[in-house]
Amino acid sequence: MKRLLLCLIFICYGIANGQEDLDIELFASGFTSPLNIQNAGDTRLFIVEQGGTIQIVDTNGNTNSSPFLDISSQISTGGERGLLGLAFHPDYQTNGLFYVYYTNSSGDSVLSEFSVDSGNPDIADANSETVMLTITQPFSNHNGGCIAFGPDGMLYVATGDGGSGGDPNDNAQNLTTLLGKLLRLDVDIPAPYIPSDNPFVNDNNAEDEIYAYGLRNPWKFSFDAENGELWIADVGQNEFEEINKVSNAEAANFGWRCYEASTVFDTSGNCPSQNEITFPFAEYSHTNSGANKCSITGGYVYRGTEFSNLIGKYIFADFCSDEIATVDANGNISYFGPFSGNSFASFGQDINGNLYVAGIGSGDIYKVVDQNLSVNSSEKIKISVYPNPTNGQLSLKSNELIQKVELFSMLGQKISEIPVHKKETIISVNNLSAGNYFLKITGAQQQQYTKQFIIN
C-alpha cells in the first residue's frame, strides 16, 4: 500500500521520471534594469538596479517604498557599466557589512564596503563607504562585476578583460594586470586585503589579488552550496559560450584569449600549452544551438528542496535567446523557453535555495519552477511557505484563495487534510518527527500546487 501511494503521488507531480520541465513564475515587477539578486541570510531579496539603487522585496513580491542603497550620483551606467555586484558578509546578521562593485563616474571599476544603518535594517548607511579596490578600465565593456563569498569566507571578484573585442591587450593572460581575472580578498584583514595563501603572493611578476585568470567577461559565477564547487559562466567572443566547473580554481588558467571555449581563438600572444589550461565543463555554439543564442548569463546549482528534479543541476540563461537551461552531471545541456522580452541578466537565491531570475529588459523578477512539480493549470497560485526548514509551524501566504491543504509524508502517506478558505494560514507541525514532507495545496478553482518542506 505504501508503494502504491508513493508511486501515485510521485507520478502526479513528475518525480518518478526525474525529468524537469523548467518554467518561470512572476514574483515581482517594476524594476529598472535589474542586474543582481541576493539575500542577506533572511527572507528578504535585494534587487540590484544597474542605475545605482538596491531595492528590497518581501516574500510576497512587494517592494519597499525606499531603496536599501542609492549611489546613482557616483556611478556611470549604460551598456555594461553601472552597479553590477552585491555580496553580504558571511556574518552580516552580526556586523551589518556588505560589498558592492560598480563603475564610477570616470568609467573605472570600484569595489567598496558599506554597512547597514544602525537603526534601520532596511536602509544602508550611504556615508559608510570604504573603497577597497579601483581597477582602471581601458574600454566601456567587459566590466565583469560579479562578487561572492566563497565557502572559505574569502570575497571573490570577477573582472572582465578590459573590453573592446578579442582582448587586444592580451590582458586575460597577463598576470601583471587585474583584468580578465578572478580575484580573492580577505575583507577581515587590513588593506590591501590580500590572503597570505593566494597563489601569486610570492611572485614578483604577478598581482597578489589574482586567484585565477584567462577569463573574457565572466557573467556570472557562483559556488555550489553543497560541495563548494565553483561555476563560472564566461561570455564568448564570436561563436561559443562556456561554463567552467572546478573544485579548486587556485592559479587556474581558463584559456582566453588563446581559446574561445575549447576552440583556438588567438594564439599570437602569451599562450601556454593545452595541458596548462582548464577547459570548459560545458559549452554551446551560437549557430548550432538554435534560437539566436549569443551571451551566457550564469546561475546556480539548484540546492533547494521544492523541485527535486532540479537538485544538483546547474541552471543558467542566454541573454539573447531568452532561454533558461540546465546542465547535468555529465555536462549535457537542456534548453527551456524562450521566455521572450526579458533579456535575462542575473539569477539569485533566497534563504531556502529557491532560484530567481531577473529580466533586464522586462524589469521583472521571476521564480524558476519545475512544471512537473507545479500547477497544471493556466490559473497559477503564487504561494509562499516559510520558514523552511521549520521546527514548529508553517506559514502559508497566497495571491489566490486556498481551499484546502493536504500533508503527505515522503512515503506517500496522507497525514492530514486542512480546510482553509482564505489566502493566509498557519499550520502546526509540532507533532511530526524530523524529516521531509510535502504539502498539496488546492485553490478555489481546483488548481493544485505542491511544496516540499523540512522539519528540523
C-alpha positions in Angstrom: 0.0 0.0 0.0 2.8 2.4 0.8 4.5 1.7 -2.5 1.2 2.4 -4.4 0.7 5.7 -2.6 4.3 6.6 -3.2 4.0 6.0 -6.9 0.7 7.8 -7.2 2.0 11.0 -5.6 5.3 10.9 -7.4 3.8 10.3 -10.8 1.2 13.0 -10.2 4.0 15.5 -9.6 6.5 14.3 -12.1 9.1 13.0 -9.7 9.1 9.4 -10.9 10.6 10.1 -14.3 13.3 12.5 -13.0 12.7 14.9 -15.9 12.4 18.6 -15.2 10.1 20.9 -17.2 11.5 24.3 -16.4 9.2 27.4 -16.3 9.1 30.8 -14.7 6.5 32.4 -12.5 6.3 36.2 -12.0 7.4 37.1 -8.5 8.0 40.9 -8.5 7.9 43.6 -11.1 8.6 47.3 -11.8 12.4 47.4 -11.6 14.7 49.4 -13.8 17.4 47.2 -15.4 17.8 44.6 -12.5 21.2 43.1 -12.7 21.6 41.1 -9.5 19.6 39.3 -6.9 20.9 38.5 -3.4 19.7 37.5 0.1 21.2 38.6 3.4 20.5 35.4 5.3 16.9 36.3 5.9 13.6 36.2 4.0 14.2 39.4 2.0 15.5 39.6 -1.5 17.8 42.5 -2.6 17.4 43.6 -6.2 20.4 45.5 -7.7 19.4 48.0 -10.4 22.1 49.0 -12.9 21.4 52.7 -12.4 22.8 52.6 -8.8 20.0 51.5 -6.5 19.3 48.4 -4.4 15.7 47.6 -3.7 14.2 45.2 -1.0 11.5 42.8 -1.9 9.5 40.8 0.7 8.3 37.2 0.4 5.1 38.3 -1.3 6.9 40.2 -4.1 6.2 43.6 -2.6 9.0 46.2 -2.9 9.8 48.6 -0.1 9.0 52.2 -0.7 12.6 53.4 -0.1 15.7 51.8 -1.6 18.2 50.0 0.6 21.0 51.9 -1.1 21.2 54.7 -3.7 24.6 55.6 -5.1 23.3 56.6 -8.5 25.0 60.0 -8.2 28.5 58.5 -8.2 28.4 55.9 -10.9 28.3 55.8 -14.7 25.8 53.5 -16.3 24.6 52.1 -19.6 25.9 49.3 -21.7 28.0 47.1 -19.5 28.6 49.7 -16.8 26.7 50.5 -13.7 26.0 49.0 -10.3 26.9 45.4 -11.1 27.5 43.3 -8.0 26.4 42.8 -4.4 27.6 40.4 -1.7 26.7 40.3 2.0 29.4 39.5 4.6 29.0 35.9 5.9 28.5 37.5 9.3 26.2 40.2 8.0 23.5 39.4 10.6 26.1 40.4 13.3 28.3 43.0 11.7 26.0 44.6 9.0 28.7 44.8 6.4 28.1 44.3 2.6 30.1 44.9 -0.6 29.2 46.4 -4.0 31.0 46.5 -7.3 30.2 49.4 -9.6 31.5 51.6 -12.4 32.5 55.1 -11.1 32.0 58.4 -12.9 35.4 58.0 -14.5 34.5 54.7 -16.0 36.7 52.6 -13.7 35.6 49.6 -11.6 35.3 50.0 -7.9 34.8 47.5 -5.1 33.5 49.1 -1.9 32.4 48.1 1.6 29.2 49.6 3.2 27.4 49.0 6.4 23.7 48.9 7.2 22.1 51.7 9.2 22.4 51.0 12.9 18.7 51.9 13.5 17.0 50.5 10.4 17.8 47.1 8.8 16.1 48.1 5.6 18.4 51.1 4.9 22.1 51.2 4.3 24.4 53.9 5.7 25.3 55.7 2.4 28.1 57.5 4.2 29.8 54.4 5.4 31.6 53.6 2.1 35.2 52.3 2.2 36.7 52.0 -1.2 38.7 48.7 -1.2 39.9 48.4 -4.8 39.8 50.5 -8.0 40.5 49.0 -11.4 41.2 51.2 -14.5 39.1 50.1 -17.4 40.5 50.8 -20.9 37.1 50.3 -22.6 33.5 50.6 -21.6 32.6 46.9 -22.0 33.6 43.7 -20.2 33.5 45.2 -16.7 32.7 41.8 -15.1 31.2 42.7 -11.8 30.1 39.5 -10.1 31.2 39.3 -6.4 30.5 36.5 -4.0 31.9 35.0 -0.8 33.3 31.5 -1.1 33.0 28.6 1.3 36.4 29.7 2.7 35.0 33.1 3.8 37.0 35.0 1.2 35.5 37.5 -1.2 35.8 36.6 -4.9 35.7 39.3 -7.6 35.3 38.6 -11.3 36.8 41.1 -13.7 36.4 41.3 -17.5 39.4 41.5 -19.8 39.1 45.3 -20.3 36.8 45.3 -23.2 36.9 46.1 -26.9 36.9 42.8 -28.8 39.3 39.9 -28.9 41.2 41.2 -25.8 43.6 43.4 -27.9 46.0 44.0 -25.0 46.1 40.3 -24.1 45.1 41.2 -20.5 43.5 37.9 -19.6 46.8 36.0 -19.9 48.8 38.8 -18.3 49.4 38.4 -14.6 50.6 42.0 -14.1 47.0 43.3 -14.6 43.8 42.6 -12.7 41.7 42.4 -15.9 40.4 39.1 -17.1 40.8 37.5 -13.6 39.1 36.0 -10.6 40.4 37.9 -7.6 40.4 36.7 -4.0 40.3 39.1 -1.0 40.1 38.7 2.8 37.8 41.5 3.9 38.5 40.9 7.6 42.2 42.0 7.4 43.6 45.5 6.7 44.1 46.8 3.2 45.2 45.7 0.7 43.1 42.6 1.9 45.5 40.0 0.4 45.1 36.5 1.8 48.5 35.0 2.6 47.7 31.8 0.7 46.8 33.4 -2.6 48.7 31.6 -5.4 50.8 34.5 -6.6 51.7 36.4 -3.4 55.3 35.4 -3.7 55.5 36.0 -7.5 57.1 39.4 -8.3 55.6 39.2 -11.8 52.0 38.8 -10.8 49.4 40.8 -8.9 48.8 39.4 -5.4 45.0 39.6 -5.6 44.8 37.1 -8.5 43.4 33.7 -7.8 42.6 32.5 -11.4 42.9 34.0 -14.9 42.2 33.6 -18.6 38.7 35.0 -18.4 36.9 37.2 -21.0 33.8 38.5 -19.3 32.6 36.2 -16.5 28.8 36.9 -16.2 28.4 35.4 -13.6 29.9 32.9 -11.1 28.7 31.0 -8.1 29.6 28.4 -5.6 27.7 25.1 -5.2 26.1 25.4 -1.7 26.6 21.6 -1.1 30.2 20.9 -2.2 31.7 24.3 -2.8 32.5 23.8 -6.5 33.0 27.0 -8.4 30.9 27.5 -11.6 31.9 30.4 -14.0 29.8 31.4 -17.0 32.2 33.2 -19.3 30.7 35.2 -22.2 32.2 34.3 -25.6 33.5 36.4 -28.4 32.1 35.2 -31.8 30.9 31.7 -31.6 31.0 29.9 -28.2 29.7 30.4 -24.7 31.4 28.5 -21.9 30.7 27.1 -18.5 33.6 26.3 -16.2 33.3 24.0 -13.2 36.3 23.4 -10.8 36.7 22.1 -7.3 39.7 24.4 -6.8 40.4 27.4 -9.1 43.7 28.3 -7.5 46.0 29.5 -10.3 43.7 28.0 -12.9 44.0 29.4 -16.4 40.7 29.3 -18.3 42.3 29.9 -21.6 41.0 33.3 -23.0 42.2 34.8 -25.5 44.1 31.7 -26.7 40.9 29.8 -26.7 37.2 30.7 -27.0 35.7 27.8 -25.0 37.7 24.8 -26.3 38.3 26.2 -29.8 41.5 28.1 -30.8 40.9 31.9 -31.0 44.2 33.8 -31.0 47.5 32.1 -30.1 49.7 35.1 -31.1 50.2 36.2 -27.5 51.2 34.6 -24.3 49.6 31.2 -24.7 50.6 28.2 -22.5 50.4 24.6 -23.6 47.0 22.9 -23.7 47.7 20.8 -20.6 48.1 24.0 -18.6 44.6 25.2 -19.5 41.3 24.4 -17.6 38.9 23.9 -20.5 35.1 24.3 -20.1 32.9 21.7 -18.4 30.2 22.6 -21.0 29.8 24.9 -23.9 27.4 25.8 -26.7 27.7 27.4 -30.1 25.7 30.5 -31.3 25.0 28.9 -34.7 24.4 25.3 -33.9 22.2 25.6 -30.8 19.2 27.4 -32.3 17.1 30.3 -31.0 19.7 33.1 -31.7 21.9 32.4 -28.7 24.8 34.9 -28.1 25.6 35.6 -24.4 25.5 33.4 -21.4 24.1 34.5 -18.0 25.5 32.3 -15.3 23.3 31.0 -12.5 23.5 28.4 -9.7 23.5 24.7 -8.9 20.0 24.1 -7.6 20.0 23.0 -3.9 16.5 23.9 -2.9 14.0 21.4 -1.6 10.9 22.3 -3.6 11.8 20.9 -7.0 13.5 17.5 -6.6 14.2 17.0 -10.4 16.4 20.1 -10.4 18.6 19.2 -7.4 22.3 19.1 -8.4 21.7 20.7 -11.9 23.3 24.0 -12.8 20.8 26.5 -14.2 21.8 29.4 -16.5 20.2 31.5 -19.2 21.2 33.0 -22.6 20.7 36.8 -22.7 19.8 36.9 -26.4 17.6 33.8 -26.9 15.6 34.3 -23.6 16.0 30.7 -22.9 16.8 29.1 -19.5 18.8 25.9 -19.4 20.1 23.2 -17.2 23.5 21.3 -17.1 23.5 17.9 -15.7 26.4 16.0 -14.0 27.7 14.9 -17.5 27.7 18.4 -19.0 24.6 17.8 -21.0 22.6 21.0 -21.7 18.8 21.1 -21.9 17.0 24.3 -23.0 13.6 25.7 -22.0 11.6 28.6 -23.4 12.1 31.1 -24.9 10.6 33.4 -22.4 10.5 36.4 -24.8 11.0 40.0 -23.9 13.1 39.5 -20.8 16.8 39.5 -21.7 17.8 37.5 -18.6 20.8 39.2 -16.9 21.1 37.5 -13.5 20.0 34.8 -11.1 19.7 34.8 -7.4 18.7 32.6 -4.5 16.5 33.1 -1.4 17.3 31.8 2.0 15.7 28.4 1.1 17.6 27.9 -2.1 14.7 28.8 -4.4 16.0 30.2 -7.6 15.0 33.6 -9.2 16.0 35.2 -12.5 15.9 38.9 -13.5 14.9 40.3 -16.8 16.8 43.5 -17.5 14.5 44.1 -20.5 11.2 43.5 -18.7 12.1 44.8 -15.3 10.6 41.6 -13.8 11.9 39.1 -11.3 10.7 35.5 -11.8 10.8 32.4 -9.7 12.3 29.4 -11.6 10.0 26.4 -11.2 9.6 22.8 -12.4 6.3 22.4 -14.0 6.3 18.7 -13.2 6.0 19.9 -9.5 3.9 22.9 -10.2 0.4 23.9 -11.1 -1.1 22.0 -14.1 -3.4 24.9 -14.9 -3.3 28.3 -16.5 -4.6 29.7 -13.3 -1.5 29.5 -11.2 -1.4 30.1 -7.5 1.6 32.1 -6.1 2.3 30.6 -2.7 4.9 31.3 0.0 5.7 28.7 2.6 8.0 29.7 5.4 10.1 29.2 7.5 11.6 26.2 5.6 13.2 24.3 7.3 10.9 24.6 10.3 10.7 23.2 13.8 7.2 24.2 14.9 4.8 25.8 12.4 4.5 26.7 8.7 3.0 30.0 7.5 1.3 29.9 4.1 0.5 33.0 2.1 -1.1 33.0 -1.4 -2.2 35.5 -4.0 -5.4 33.4 -4.5 -7.9 31.7 -2.2 -6.6 28.4 -0.8 -9.4 25.9 -0.5 -7.5 23.1 1.4 -4.1 21.9 2.3 -3.1 18.2 2.5 0.0 17.0 4.2 1.9 13.9 2.9 5.0 12.0 4.2 7.8 11.1 1.7 6.3 7.6 1.7 3.1 9.0 0.2 1.0 8.7 3.3 -1.6 11.3 3.8 -1.1 12.7 7.3 -3.9 15.3 7.4 -6.3 17.5 5.4 -6.9 21.0 6.5 -9.8 23.2 5.1 -8.6 26.8 4.7 -10.9 29.0 2.6 -8.6 32.0 2.9 -5.3 33.4 1.5 -3.2 33.0 4.6 -3.0 30.3 7.2 -0.7 28.8 9.8 -0.2 25.0 10.0 1.2 23.4 13.2 3.7 20.6 12.6 4.8 20.2 16.2 3.6 16.6 16.4 5.7 15.5 13.4 9.1 14.0 13.6 12.1 15.5 11.8 12.3 14.8 8.0 11.0 15.7 4.6 7.3 16.3 3.8 5.0 17.5 1.0 2.1 19.9 1.1 -0.6 19.5 -1.6 -2.3 22.9 -1.9 -5.7 23.2 -3.7 -7.0 26.6 -4.9 -10.6 27.8 -5.3 -10.6 26.8 -9.0 -9.2 23.3 -8.1 -5.6 24.3 -9.1 -3.1 22.2 -7.3 0.4 23.0 -6.2 3.0 21.1 -4.2 5.5 22.4 -1.7 8.2 20.3 -0.1 9.4 21.3 3.4 11.8 20.1 6.1 11.3 19.7 9.8 14.5 20.0 11.8 
